[in-house]
Amino acid sequence: MTNPQDQSETESPSPGKPHEALTVFYERLRHSTDTAELHEFARSPLPDRSDQAAFSRFTALLEAVAGNEHTPVEDRVYLAQTMPFPNILVKLSQDSSADVRRAVAANKDDKNWLAGLLTKDQDAGVRAAALTNPMTSWKMRLEGAQDERTDADTLDFLGALGTRDEQNAPHVLAAMVRRAVALNPNTGQATLEALRKDPDGQVARAAASR
């Protein structure tokens, strides 16, 4: 019987045929510089969930592909946009490319803690995508509304929470976010005018004080 570790490093076994030990294959993909192989793996369709072993193996190996920066950036963006799996999204959230992190930040399959982490990203576009992701917690939304680095478009979105958007949002939490938007110096004039007519008195007074 062939020892998986004796397999040629240049051979690319089908992910659906587990004849190479998972840990060996994972490490090979994690450190591969073969962009064609990495591209093919990133774009391969997932196995049917009914084959749990193959499905679990494939998604584990996708984590290695996601974490390898020799994987073409457009493929890492694709994975960040389409994958629902936390282990893969966490890998991609640490990517050196802001485009990849931005795609993770906008992914509605994010866990709220992951979206929350990305609201603190060094890149403004990543922070904006995370703050407008419905998975982001109210705590992170409030901190984003208070942050003077937050851009006017994102503040427009946050300033409508609980009124024009997400009308079933918790009243107190949404009002806290809108009040913070009203006090943020980056808030645009149109949003500020709307907040001066806000149904919550504290929000309206905060906007009127500007």
Order of alpha helices (4+ residues) and beta strands (2+ residues): alpha-alpha-alpha-alpha-alpha-alpha-alpha-alpha-alpha-alpha-alpha-alpha-alpha
